[in-house]
Amino acid sequence: MLVTKNYSSQPRKVRKRMIYRAPLHVKSKQLVAPLSEELREKHGIKRIRVRKGDRVLIVRGAYKGHEGRVVKVSVKKTRIYVEGVNLRKADGTEVPMPIHPSKVVITELNLNDPLRKEIIERKKAYLSEEVVEGGEEE
């Protein structure tokens, strides 16, 4: 029996489906950034979703080396906005420049929300459990 799938596997159509037309709960999961080496050692995780109030270091692009706080997170555009990173328009006004979260490194986490602490602990427990299961062979 021939089974047909309801979606295409063409790269252009996959890109359209997974990036441009993705629902917001999926786009939200694409807003992750790696942690700095110090935070990796402290929290035991490699990456986390970027939130307003986090301190980030830009590692790619024209603003490479700039560090600042995240002032806005756009889930719809999959971009973050960092304080001090602005574009000058033709009329002289400055607007915040959108940056993709994969081009930054989180240097300081905003842990005001107790739910975020729970998320970090949950991820840490999951990763340590995975390491124990994979490391022992009897």
N, CA, C and O atoms as CSV, one atom per row, in Angstrom:
chain,resi,resn,atom,element,x,y,z
A,1,MET,N,N,0.838,-1.182,0.000
A,1,MET,CA,C,0.000,0.000,0.000
A,1,MET,C,C,0.883,1.246,0.000
A,1,MET,O,O,1.836,1.342,0.774
A,2,LEU,N,N,0.566,2.174,-0.852
A,2,LEU,CA,C,1.323,3.412,-0.963
A,2,LEU,C,C,0.850,4.404,0.100
A,2,LEU,O,O,-0.335,4.730,0.181
A,3,VAL,N,N,1.792,4.873,0.909
A,3,VAL,CA,C,1.465,5.847,1.949
A,3,VAL,C,C,2.026,7.190,1.519
A,3,VAL,O,O,3.218,7.310,1.238
A,4,THR,N,N,1.176,8.187,1.467
A,4,THR,CA,C,1.631,9.521,1.095
A,4,THR,C,C,1.766,10.370,2.346
A,4,THR,O,O,0.998,10.227,3.297
A,5,LYS,N,N,2.746,11.249,2.330
A,5,LYS,CA,C,2.914,12.160,3.457
A,5,LYS,C,C,2.301,13.513,3.098
A,5,LYS,O,O,2.156,13.856,1.925
A,6,ASN,N,N,1.958,14.246,4.102
A,6,ASN,CA,C,1.258,15.514,3.895
A,6,ASN,C,C,2.192,16.707,3.766
A,6,ASN,O,O,1.735,17.850,3.786
A,7,TYR,N,N,3.495,16.465,3.633
A,7,TYR,CA,C,4.425,17.573,3.523
A,7,TYR,C,C,5.535,17.209,2.548
A,7,TYR,O,O,5.795,16.034,2.289
A,8,SER,N,N,6.175,18.220,2.022
A,8,SER,CA,C,7.230,18.037,1.035
A,8,SER,C,C,8.582,17.911,1.736
A,8,SER,O,O,8.748,18.373,2.865
A,9,SER,N,N,9.539,17.285,1.063
A,9,SER,CA,C,10.893,17.189,1.601
A,9,SER,C,C,11.867,18.056,0.802
A,9,SER,O,O,13.079,17.983,1.009
A,10,GLN,N,N,11.343,18.872,-0.107
A,10,GLN,CA,C,12.193,19.787,-0.849
A,10,GLN,C,C,12.804,20.800,0.114
A,10,GLN,O,O,12.086,21.342,0.955
A,11,PRO,N,N,14.107,21.075,0.022
A,11,PRO,CA,C,14.744,21.995,0.965
A,11,PRO,C,C,14.072,23.363,1.054
A,11,PRO,O,O,13.926,23.919,2.143
A,12,ARG,N,N,13.666,23.901,-0.092
A,12,ARG,CA,C,13.039,25.229,-0.033
A,12,ARG,C,C,11.711,25.197,0.699
A,12,ARG,O,O,11.352,26.154,1.384
A,13,LYS,N,N,10.982,24.106,0.558
A,13,LYS,CA,C,9.686,24.003,1.238
A,13,LYS,C,C,9.855,23.649,2.713
A,13,LYS,O,O,9.066,24.079,3.554
A,14,VAL,N,N,10.877,22.870,3.022
A,14,VAL,CA,C,11.177,22.570,4.423
A,14,VAL,C,C,11.565,23.857,5.145
A,14,VAL,O,O,11.110,24.116,6.259
A,15,ARG,N,N,12.419,24.666,4.495
A,15,ARG,CA,C,12.853,25.944,5.068
A,15,ARG,C,C,11.655,26.849,5.298
A,15,ARG,O,O,11.551,27.507,6.333
A,16,LYS,N,N,10.767,26.878,4.340
A,16,LYS,CA,C,9.564,27.702,4.447
A,16,LYS,C,C,8.718,27.260,5.639
A,16,LYS,O,O,8.197,28.089,6.385
A,17,ARG,N,N,8.587,25.943,5.807
A,17,ARG,CA,C,7.757,25.390,6.873
A,17,ARG,C,C,8.405,25.541,8.248
A,17,ARG,O,O,7.740,25.919,9.212
A,18,MET,N,N,9.696,25.248,8.337
A,18,MET,CA,C,10.370,25.188,9.624
A,18,MET,C,C,10.881,26.540,10.123
A,18,MET,O,O,11.070,26.713,11.327
A,19,ILE,N,N,11.106,27.488,9.237
A,19,ILE,CA,C,11.668,28.767,9.653
A,19,ILE,C,C,10.662,29.901,9.483
A,19,ILE,O,O,10.350,30.607,10.442
A,20,TYR,N,N,10.161,30.073,8.281
A,20,TYR,CA,C,9.358,31.254,7.994
A,20,TYR,C,C,7.903,31.134,8.421
A,20,TYR,O,O,7.284,32.130,8.796
A,21,ARG,N,N,7.352,29.929,8.369
A,21,ARG,CA,C,5.954,29.754,8.740
A,21,ARG,C,C,5.779,28.989,10.045
A,21,ARG,O,O,4.673,28.542,10.348
A,22,ALA,N,N,6.835,28.831,10.814
A,22,ALA,CA,C,6.769,28.068,12.054
A,22,ALA,C,C,5.868,28.779,13.062
A,22,ALA,O,O,5.888,30.008,13.133
A,23,PRO,N,N,5.076,28.039,13.844
A,23,PRO,CA,C,4.262,28.661,14.874
A,23,PRO,C,C,5.138,29.227,15.990
A,23,PRO,O,O,6.298,28.839,16.132
A,24,LEU,N,N,4.582,30.144,16.778
A,24,LEU,CA,C,5.375,30.863,17.773
A,24,LEU,C,C,5.956,29.949,18.848
A,24,LEU,O,O,7.039,30.231,19.361
A,25,HIS,N,N,5.273,28.868,19.204
A,25,HIS,CA,C,5.831,27.987,20.232
A,25,HIS,C,C,7.061,27.241,19.716
A,25,HIS,O,O,7.898,26.801,20.505
A,26,VAL,N,N,7.172,27.100,18.396
A,26,VAL,CA,C,8.363,26.495,17.803
A,26,VAL,C,C,9.451,27.554,17.652
A,26,VAL,O,O,10.621,27.279,17.918
A,27,LYS,N,N,9.080,28.754,17.228
A,27,LYS,CA,C,10.053,29.839,17.075
A,27,LYS,C,C,10.677,30.202,18.422
A,27,LYS,O,O,11.842,30.593,18.488
A,28,SER,N,N,9.901,30.070,19.484
A,28,SER,CA,C,10.409,30.370,20.817
A,28,SER,C,C,11.572,29.456,21.174
A,28,SER,O,O,12.506,29.875,21.858
A,29,LYS,N,N,11.518,28.210,20.715
A,29,LYS,CA,C,12.597,27.256,20.989
A,29,LYS,C,C,13.833,27.535,20.141
A,29,LYS,O,O,14.907,27.004,20.421
A,30,GLN,N,N,13.690,28.360,19.110
A,30,GLN,CA,C,14.829,28.732,18.274
A,30,GLN,C,C,15.582,29.924,18.845
A,30,GLN,O,O,16.604,30.328,18.291
A,31,LEU,N,N,15.093,30.499,19.950
A,31,LEU,CA,C,15.703,31.677,20.562
A,31,LEU,C,C,16.717,31.293,21.634
A,31,LEU,O,O,16.784,31.955,22.670
A,32,VAL,N,N,17.498,30.255,21.418
A,32,VAL,CA,C,18.482,29.831,22.396
A,32,VAL,C,C,19.862,30.358,22.025
A,32,VAL,O,O,20.188,30.521,20.849
A,33,ALA,N,N,20.666,30.622,23.055
A,33,ALA,CA,C,22.026,31.096,22.852
A,33,ALA,C,C,22.948,30.324,23.781
A,33,ALA,O,O,22.528,29.902,24.858
A,34,PRO,N,N,24.205,30.133,23.378
A,34,PRO,CA,C,25.149,29.431,24.244
A,34,PRO,C,C,25.527,30.268,25.462
A,34,PRO,O,O,25.496,31.497,25.418
A,35,LEU,N,N,25.882,29.587,26.544
A,35,LEU,CA,C,26.353,30.256,27.759
A,35,LEU,C,C,27.871,30.422,27.688
A,35,LEU,O,O,28.556,29.674,26.991
A,36,SER,N,N,28.386,31.409,28.416
A,36,SER,CA,C,29.831,31.590,28.497
A,36,SER,C,C,30.439,30.434,29.281
A,36,SER,O,O,29.726,29.689,29.953
A,37,GLU,N,N,31.748,30.289,29.193
A,37,GLU,CA,C,32.446,29.185,29.864
A,37,GLU,C,C,32.195,29.199,31.372
A,37,GLU,O,O,31.995,28.145,31.975
A,38,GLU,N,N,32.204,30.401,31.992
A,38,GLU,CA,C,31.988,30.505,33.438
A,38,GLU,C,C,30.592,30.029,33.824
A,38,GLU,O,O,30.420,29.312,34.809
A,39,LEU,N,N,29.593,30.439,33.033
A,39,LEU,CA,C,28.218,30.033,33.330
A,39,LEU,C,C,28.009,28.548,33.068
A,39,LEU,O,O,27.215,27.907,33.757
A,40,ARG,N,N,28.712,27.987,32.078
A,40,ARG,CA,C,28.619,26.545,31.812
A,40,ARG,C,C,29.092,25.743,33.019
A,40,ARG,O,O,28.462,24.766,33.422
A,41,GLU,N,N,30.219,26.180,33.589
A,41,GLU,CA,C,30.759,25.485,34.753
A,41,GLU,C,C,29.856,25.667,35.971
A,41,GLU,O,O,29.660,24.735,36.751
A,42,LYS,N,N,29.312,26.862,36.128
A,42,LYS,CA,C,28.484,27.171,37.294
A,42,LYS,C,C,27.146,26.424,37.259
A,42,LYS,O,O,26.740,25.839,38.263
A,43,HIS,N,N,26.456,26.440,36.106
A,43,HIS,CA,C,25.111,25.876,36.015
A,43,HIS,C,C,25.063,24.470,35.431
A,43,HIS,O,O,24.073,23.763,35.619
A,44,GLY,N,N,26.104,24.053,34.732
A,44,GLY,CA,C,26.147,22.706,34.182
A,44,GLY,C,C,25.320,22.495,32.930
A,44,GLY,O,O,24.983,21.358,32.602
A,45,ILE,N,N,24.980,23.577,32.216
A,45,ILE,CA,C,24.242,23.478,30.952
A,45,ILE,C,C,24.976,24.285,29.889
A,45,ILE,O,O,25.776,25.162,30.215
A,46,LYS,N,N,24.704,23.990,28.613
A,46,LYS,CA,C,25.423,24.654,27.525
A,46,LYS,C,C,24.679,25.827,26.911
A,46,LYS,O,O,25.297,26.808,26.497
A,47,ARG,N,N,23.342,25.733,26.848
A,47,ARG,CA,C,22.575,26.790,26.179
A,47,ARG,C,C,21.225,26.959,26.867
A,47,ARG,O,O,20.738,26.058,27.549
A,48,ILE,N,N,20.636,28.127,26.674
A,48,ILE,CA,C,19.323,28.419,27.272
A,48,ILE,C,C,18.650,29.497,26.433
A,48,ILE,O,O,19.305,30.223,25.685
A,49,ARG,N,N,17.332,29.588,26.572
A,49,ARG,CA,C,16.573,30.601,25.835
A,49,ARG,C,C,16.933,31.992,26.366
A,49,ARG,O,O,17.040,32.195,27.575
A,50,VAL,N,N,17.115,32.935,25.457
A,50,VAL,CA,C,17.463,34.306,25.828
A,50,VAL,C,C,16.227,35.016,26.354
A,50,VAL,O,O,15.136,34.865,25.806
A,51,ARG,N,N,16.398,35.787,27.415
A,51,ARG,CA,C,15.303,36.562,27.986
A,51,ARG,C,C,15.717,38.010,28.158
A,51,ARG,O,O,16.904,38.335,28.179
A,52,LYS,N,N,14.719,38.875,28.280
A,52,LYS,CA,C,14.958,40.285,28.536
A,52,LYS,C,C,15.673,40.416,29.877
A,52,LYS,O,O,15.263,39.805,30.864
A,53,GLY,N,N,16.733,41.208,29.912
A,53,GLY,CA,C,17.490,41.401,31.141
A,53,GLY,C,C,18.784,40.611,31.190
A,53,GLY,O,O,19.642,40.896,32.026
A,54,ASP,N,N,18.949,39.621,30.314
A,54,ASP,CA,C,20.210,38.872,30.258
A,54,ASP,C,C,21.302,39.781,29.713
A,54,ASP,O,O,21.037,40.693,28.929
A,55,ARG,N,N,22.534,39.517,30.139
A,55,ARG,CA,C,23.678,40.254,29.592
A,55,ARG,C,C,24.332,39.351,28.549
A,55,ARG,O,O,24.639,38.192,28.833
A,56,VAL,N,N,24.547,39.883,27.338
A,56,VAL,CA,C,25.096,39.085,26.243
A,56,VAL,C,C,26.312,39.765,25.626
A,56,VAL,O,O,26.468,40.984,25.685
A,57,LEU,N,N,27.170,38.932,25.032
A,57,LEU,CA,C,28.330,39.408,24.289
A,57,LEU,C,C,28.122,39.012,22.834
A,57,LEU,O,O,27.901,37.840,22.529
A,58,ILE,N,N,28.191,39.990,21.942
A,58,ILE,CA,C,27.998,39.729,20.515
A,58,ILE,C,C,29.306,39.186,19.946
A,58,ILE,O,O,30.362,39.795,20.118
A,59,VAL,N,N,29.234,38.031,19.262
A,59,VAL,CA,C,30.446,37.369,18.770
A,59,VAL,C,C,30.566,37.371,17.247
A,59,VAL,O,O,31.582,36.918,16.721
A,60,ARG,N,N,29.574,37.860,16.535
A,60,ARG,CA,C,29.621,37.927,15.077
A,60,ARG,C,C,29.034,39.250,14.592
A,60,ARG,O,O,28.192,39.850,15.260
A,61,GLY,N,N,29.488,39.692,13.427
A,61,GLY,CA,C,28.899,40.857,12.793
A,61,GLY,C,C,29.635,42.152,13.077
A,61,GLY,O,O,30.736,42.152,13.628
A,62,ALA,N,N,29.011,43.252,12.693
A,62,ALA,CA,C,29.621,44.577,12.823
A,62,ALA,C,C,29.811,44.988,14.280
A,62,ALA,O,O,30.706,45.777,14.582
A,63,TYR,N,N,28.991,44.472,15.181
A,63,TYR,CA,C,29.067,44.834,16.599
A,63,TYR,C,C,29.796,43.773,17.411
A,63,TYR,O,O,29.578,43.669,18.619
A,64,LYS,N,N,30.644,42.994,16.784
A,64,LYS,CA,C,31.409,41.938,17.457
A,64,LYS,C,C,32.212,42.536,18.615
A,64,LYS,O,O,32.904,43.541,18.453
A,65,GLY,N,N,32.105,41.899,19.787
A,65,GLY,CA,C,32.818,42.374,20.971
A,65,GLY,C,C,31.992,43.275,21.862
A,65,GLY,O,O,32.405,43.570,22.984
A,66,HIS,N,N,30.830,43.724,21.396
A,66,HIS,CA,C,29.964,44.604,22.191
A,66,HIS,C,C,29.198,43.773,23.209
A,66,HIS,O,O,28.665,42.711,22.888
A,67,GLU,N,N,29.149,44.275,24.457
A,67,GLU,CA,C,28.412,43.582,25.504
A,67,GLU,C,C,27.337,44.516,26.051
A,67,GLU,O,O,27.580,45.705,26.256
A,68,GLY,N,N,26.146,43.967,26.283
A,68,GLY,CA,C,25.054,44.770,26.812
A,68,GLY,C,C,23.883,43.917,27.236
A,68,GLY,O,O,23.878,42.701,27.043
A,69,ARG,N,N,22.890,44.566,27.817
A,69,ARG,CA,C,21.686,43.867,28.279
A,69,ARG,C,C,20.696,43.716,27.133
A,69,ARG,O,O,20.627,44.561,26.241
A,70,VAL,N,N,19.933,42.634,27.170
A,70,VAL,CA,C,18.875,42.416,26.190
A,70,VAL,C,C,17.691,43.291,26.606
A,70,VAL,O,O,17.179,43.164,27.718
A,71,VAL,N,N,17.264,44.173,25.711
A,71,VAL,CA,C,16.156,45.075,26.034
A,71,VAL,C,C,14.828,44.586,25.471
A,71,VAL,O,O,13.765,44.976,25.956
A,72,LYS,N,N,14.885,43.723,24.436
A,72,LYS,CA,C,13.657,43.224,23.826
A,72,LYS,C,C,13.945,41.895,23.140
A,72,LYS,O,O,15.023,41.694,22.580
A,73,VAL,N,N,12.971,40.993,23.190
A,73,VAL,CA,C,13.063,39.710,22.493
A,73,VAL,C,C,11.846,39.599,21.585
A,73,VAL,O,O,10.711,39.650,22.059
A,74,SER,N,N,12.072,39.448,20.289
A,74,SER,CA,C,10.985,39.308,19.326
A,74,SER,C,C,10.896,37.845,18.895
A,74,SER,O,O,11.726,37.362,18.126
A,75,VAL,N,N,9.871,37.143,19.405
A,75,VAL,CA,C,9.689,35.740,19.056
A,75,VAL,C,C,9.260,35.624,17.600
A,75,VAL,O,O,9.682,34.707,16.895
A,76,LYS,N,N,8.428,36.546,17.153
A,76,LYS,CA,C,7.923,36.502,15.789
A,76,LYS,C,C,9.044,36.633,14.753
A,76,LYS,O,O,9.044,35.935,13.740
A,77,LYS,N,N,9.997,37.532,15.015
A,77,LYS,CA,C,11.115,37.742,14.091
A,77,LYS,C,C,12.329,36.870,14.423
A,77,LYS,O,O,13.293,36.847,13.657
A,78,THR,N,N,12.300,36.166,15.531
A,78,THR,CA,C,13.414,35.341,16.020
A,78,THR,C,C,14.677,36.188,16.160
A,78,THR,O,O,15.750,35.792,15.705
A,79,ARG,N,N,14.548,37.333,16.779
A,79,ARG,CA,C,15.669,38.258,16.966
A,79,ARG,C,C,15.641,38.837,18.379
A,79,ARG,O,O,14.596,38.877,19.028
A,80,ILE,N,N,16.812,39.286,18.843
A,80,ILE,CA,C,16.895,39.980,20.127
A,80,ILE,C,C,17.461,41.372,19.875
A,80,ILE,O,O,18.090,41.626,18.847
A,81,TYR,N,N,17.231,42.262,20.823
A,81,TYR,CA,C,17.716,43.634,20.730
A,81,TYR,C,C,18.563,43.926,21.959
A,81,TYR,O,O,18.116,43.728,23.089
A,82,VAL,N,N,19.797,44.400,21.735
A,82,VAL,CA,C,20.758,44.643,22.800
A,82,VAL,C,C,20.941,46.149,22.954
A,82,VAL,O,O,21.001,46.879,21.966
A,83,GLU,N,N,21.030,46.614,24.223
A,83,GLU,CA,C,21.196,48.048,24.448
A,83,GLU,C,C,22.541,48.522,23.894
A,83,GLU,O,O,23.560,47.850,24.051
A,84,GLY,N,N,22.526,49.669,23.255
A,84,GLY,CA,C,23.735,50.230,22.667
A,84,GLY,C,C,24.006,49.777,21.246
A,84,GLY,O,O,24.948,50.260,20.619
A,85,VAL,N,N,23.206,48.864,20.724
A,85,VAL,CA,C,23.386,48.393,19.343
A,85,VAL,C,C,22.262,48.994,18.516
A,85,VAL,O,O,21.144,48.479,18.504
A,86,ASN,N,N,22.565,50.090,17.823
A,86,ASN,CA,C,21.552,50.831,17.074
A,86,ASN,C,C,21.982,51.042,15.634
A,86,ASN,O,O,23.173,51.044,15.322
A,87,LEU,N,N,21.004,51.218,14.765
A,87,LEU,CA,C,21.229,51.589,13.371
A,87,LEU,C,C,20.793,53.032,13.181
A,87,LEU,O,O,19.760,53.446,13.706
A,88,ARG,N,N,21.577,53.798,12.434
A,88,ARG,CA,C,21.204,55.183,12.147
A,88,ARG,C,C,20.478,55.210,10.802
A,88,ARG,O,O,21.023,54.803,9.775
A,89,LYS,N,N,19.237,55.697,10.833
A,89,LYS,CA,C,18.448,55.788,9.609
A,89,LYS,C,C,18.877,57.009,8.803
A,89,LYS,O,O,19.646,57.843,9.279
A,90,ALA,N,N,18.374,57.100,7.591
A,90,ALA,CA,C,18.748,58.196,6.696
A,90,ALA,C,C,18.350,59.561,7.260
A,90,ALA,O,O,19.026,60.558,7.007
A,91,ASP,N,N,17.239,59.607,8.034
A,91,ASP,CA,C,16.802,60.888,8.596
A,91,ASP,C,C,17.501,61.206,9.920
A,91,ASP,O,O,17.197,62.224,10.542
A,92,GLY,N,N,18.433,60.354,10.360
A,92,GLY,CA,C,19.212,60.636,11.565
A,92,GLY,C,C,18.720,59.951,12.829
A,92,GLY,O,O,19.439,59.926,13.828
A,93,THR,N,N,17.521,59.397,12.812
A,93,THR,CA,C,17.013,58.732,14.005
A,93,THR,C,C,17.694,57.371,14.164
A,93,THR,O,O,18.091,56.743,13.182
A,94,GLU,N,N,17.821,56.932,15.409
A,94,GLU,CA,C,18.438,55.641,15.680
A,94,GLU,C,C,17.375,54.633,16.080
A,94,GLU,O,O,16.483,54.926,16.876
A,95,VAL,N,N,17.487,53.438,15.510
A,95,VAL,CA,C,16.562,52.354,15.837
A,95,VAL,C,C,17.385,51.153,16.300
A,95,VAL,O,O,18.500,50.951,15.819
A,96,PRO,N,N,16.850,50.350,17.228
A,96,PRO,CA,C,17.610,49.180,17.684
A,96,PRO,C,C,17.809,48.170,16.562
A,96,PRO,O,O,16.914,47.930,15.751
A,97,MET,N,N,19.009,47.580,16.533
A,97,MET,CA,C,19.342,46.621,15.476
A,97,MET,C,C,19.002,45.207,15.936
A,97,MET,O,O,19.436,44.790,17.010
A,98,PRO,N,N,18.226,44.458,15.137
A,98,PRO,CA,C,17.907,43.085,15.509
A,98,PRO,C,C,19.116,42.163,15.307
A,98,PRO,O,O,19.839,42.274,14.317
A,99,ILE,N,N,19.320,41.249,16.270
A,99,ILE,CA,C,20.444,40.309,16.227
A,99,ILE,C,C,19.905,38.904,16.442
A,99,ILE,O,O,19.053,38.689,17.304
A,100,HIS,N,N,20.395,37.952,15.666
A,100,HIS,CA,C,19.982,36.559,15.856
A,100,HIS,C,C,20.651,36.011,17.117
A,100,HIS,O,O,21.838,36.254,17.337
A,101,PRO,N,N,19.903,35.269,17.954
A,101,PRO,CA,C,20.468,34.800,19.216
A,101,PRO,C,C,21.644,33.839,19.078
A,101,PRO,O,O,22.400,33.671,20.036
A,102,SER,N,N,21.827,33.204,17.924
A,102,SER,CA,C,22.970,32.309,17.751
A,102,SER,C,C,24.272,33.094,17.611
A,102,SER,O,O,25.353,32.509,17.692
A,103,LYS,N,N,24.189,34.395,17.405
A,103,LYS,CA,C,25.378,35.227,17.214
A,103,LYS,C,C,25.826,35.918,18.496
A,103,LYS,O,O,26.661,36.822,18.461
A,104,VAL,N,N,25.265,35.486,19.640
A,104,VAL,CA,C,25.648,36.062,20.929
A,104,VAL,C,C,26.007,34.944,21.902
A,104,VAL,O,O,25.681,33.778,21.680
A,105,VAL,N,N,26.685,35.322,22.983
A,105,VAL,CA,C,26.997,34.417,24.083
A,105,VAL,C,C,26.451,35.070,25.343
A,105,VAL,O,O,26.715,36.245,25.600
A,106,ILE,N,N,25.691,34.315,26.131
A,106,ILE,CA,C,25.137,34.863,27.373
A,106,ILE,C,C,26.239,34.895,28.420
A,106,ILE,O,O,26.849,33.867,28.714
A,107,THR,N,N,26.498,36.080,28.990
A,107,THR,CA,C,27.544,36.227,30.001
A,107,THR,C,C,26.972,36.371,31.410
A,107,THR,O,O,27.671,36.129,32.395
A,108,GLU,N,N,25.703,36.765,31.506
A,108,GLU,CA,C,25.056,36.896,32.818
A,108,GLU,C,C,23.566,36.611,32.656
A,108,GLU,O,O,22.911,37.188,31.788
A,109,LEU,N,N,23.037,35.729,33.485
A,109,LEU,CA,C,21.628,35.352,33.402
A,109,LEU,C,C,20.780,36.229,34.320
A,109,LEU,O,O,21.212,36.606,35.409
A,110,ASN,N,N,19.579,36.544,33.869
A,110,ASN,CA,C,18.605,37.243,34.695
A,110,ASN,C,C,17.815,36.175,35.457
A,110,ASN,O,O,16.937,35.526,34.888
A,111,LEU,N,N,18.128,35.995,36.744
A,111,LEU,CA,C,17.502,34.940,37.540
A,111,LEU,C,C,16.465,35.492,38.506
A,111,LEU,O,O,16.250,34.915,39.572
A,112,ASN,N,N,15.811,36.614,38.147
A,112,ASN,CA,C,14.756,37.181,38.995
A,112,ASN,C,C,13.532,36.272,39.048
A,112,ASN,O,O,12.810,36.252,40.045
A,113,ASP,N,N,13.302,35.521,37.974
A,113,ASP,CA,C,12.138,34.648,37.882
A,113,ASP,C,C,12.471,33.279,38.482
A,113,ASP,O,O,13.390,32.617,38.000
A,114,PRO,N,N,11.750,32.832,39.524
A,114,PRO,CA,C,12.039,31.517,40.107
A,114,PRO,C,C,11.778,30.366,39.127
A,114,PRO,O,O,12.375,29.297,39.254
A,115,LEU,N,N,10.891,30.582,38.155
A,115,LEU,CA,C,10.614,29.554,37.158
A,115,LEU,C,C,11.844,29.278,36.300
A,115,LEU,O,O,12.070,28.142,35.882
A,116,ARG,N,N,12.634,30.306,36.037
A,116,ARG,CA,C,13.837,30.122,35.226
A,116,ARG,C,C,14.878,29.294,35.980
A,116,ARG,O,O,15.600,28.494,35.384
A,117,LYS,N,N,14.945,29.494,37.291
A,117,LYS,CA,C,15.851,28.678,38.104
A,117,LYS,C,C,15.442,27.216,38.050
A,117,LYS,O,O,16.292,26.327,37.998
A,118,GLU,N,N,14.126,26.968,38.062
A,118,GLU,CA,C,13.624,25.599,37.958
A,118,GLU,C,C,13.985,24.989,36.596
A,118,GLU,O,O,14.338,23.813,36.511
A,119,ILE,N,N,13.892,25.798,35.536
A,119,ILE,CA,C,14.229,25.322,34.194
A,119,ILE,C,C,15.698,24.906,34.147
A,119,ILE,O,O,16.032,23.863,33.585
A,120,ILE,N,N,16.571,25.718,34.736
A,120,ILE,CA,C,18.004,25.411,34.748
A,120,ILE,C,C,18.268,24.133,35.526
A,120,ILE,O,O,19.045,23.287,35.085
A,121,GLU,N,N,17.624,23.985,36.686
A,121,GLU,CA,C,17.808,22.786,37.499
A,121,GLU,C,C,17.295,21.534,36.772
A,121,GLU,O,O,17.913,20.472,36.839
A,122,ARG,N,N,16.159,21.674,36.077
A,122,ARG,CA,C,15.585,20.553,35.341
A,122,ARG,C,C,16.519,20.107,34.213
A,122,ARG,O,O,16.748,18.912,34.024
A,123,LYS,N,N,17.061,21.089,33.455
A,123,LYS,CA,C,17.981,20.760,32.373
A,123,LYS,C,C,19.258,20.137,32.916
A,123,LYS,O,O,19.791,19.189,32.338
A,124,LYS,N,N,19.746,20.674,34.030
A,124,LYS,CA,C,20.957,20.151,34.643
A,124,LYS,C,C,20.754,18.703,35.097
A,124,LYS,O,O,21.623,17.855,34.891
A,125,ALA,N,N,19.602,18.427,35.715
A,125,ALA,CA,C,19.303,17.072,36.185
A,125,ALA,C,C,19.183,16.112,35.008
A,125,ALA,O,O,19.660,14.979,35.076
A,126,TYR,N,N,18.553,16.558,33.939
A,126,TYR,CA,C,18.392,15.715,32.754
A,126,TYR,C,C,19.742,15.372,32.143
A,126,TYR,O,O,19.992,14.222,31.781
A,127,LEU,N,N,20.615,16.377,32.028
A,127,LEU,CA,C,21.924,16.148,31.430
A,127,LEU,C,C,22.782,15.234,32.293
A,127,LEU,O,O,23.486,14.371,31.767
A,128,SER,N,N,22.734,15.411,33.612
A,128,SER,CA,C,23.541,14.557,34.488
A,128,SER,C,C,23.015,13.121,34.468
A,128,SER,O,O,23.795,12.172,34.553
A,129,GLU,N,N,21.687,12.961,34.355
A,129,GLU,CA,C,21.082,11.631,34.266
A,129,GLU,C,C,21.504,10.940,32.974
A,129,GLU,O,O,21.776,9.740,32.968
A,130,GLU,N,N,21.558,11.696,31.885
A,130,GLU,CA,C,21.953,11.168,30.582
A,130,GLU,C,C,23.408,10.722,30.597
A,130,GLU,O,O,23.753,9.700,30.005
A,131,VAL,N,N,24.269,11.490,31.277
A,131,VAL,CA,C,25.681,11.150,31.362
A,131,VAL,C,C,25.872,9.867,32.159
A,131,VAL,O,O,26.686,9.025,31.778
A,132,VAL,N,N,25.141,9.698,33.256
A,132,VAL,CA,C,25.250,8.500,34.082
A,132,VAL,C,C,24.808,7.268,33.299
A,132,VAL,O,O,25.469,6.231,33.340
A,133,GLU,N,N,23.692,7.383,32.589
A,133,GLU,CA,C,23.190,6.245,31.809
A,133,GLU,C,C,24.153,5.871,30.689
A,133,GLU,O,O,24.379,4.686,30.446
A,134,GLY,N,N,24.716,6.846,30.012
A,134,GLY,CA,C,25.607,6.586,28.899
A,134,GLY,C,C,26.997,6.138,29.326
A,134,GLY,O,O,27.682,5.453,28.566
A,135,GLY,N,N,27.430,6.512,30.536
A,135,GLY,CA,C,28.778,6.218,30.985
A,135,GLY,C,C,28.940,4.846,31.599
A,135,GLY,O,O,30.037,4.289,31.545
A,136,GLU,N,N,27.917,4.284,32.170
A,136,GLU,CA,C,28.032,2.998,32.847
A,136,GLU,C,C,27.622,1.851,31.926
A,136,GLU,O,O,26.553,1.872,31.315
A,137,GLU,N,N,28.489,0.861,31.844
A,137,GLU,CA,C,28.158,-0.334,31.067
A,137,GLU,C,C,28.446,-1.552,31.924
A,137,GLU,O,O,29.595,-1.780,32.304
A,138,GLU,N,N,27.429,-2.334,32.233
A,138,GLU,CA,C,27.611,-3.530,33.061
A,138,GLU,C,C,26.923,-4.699,32.429
A,138,GLU,O,O,26.957,-5.803,32.972
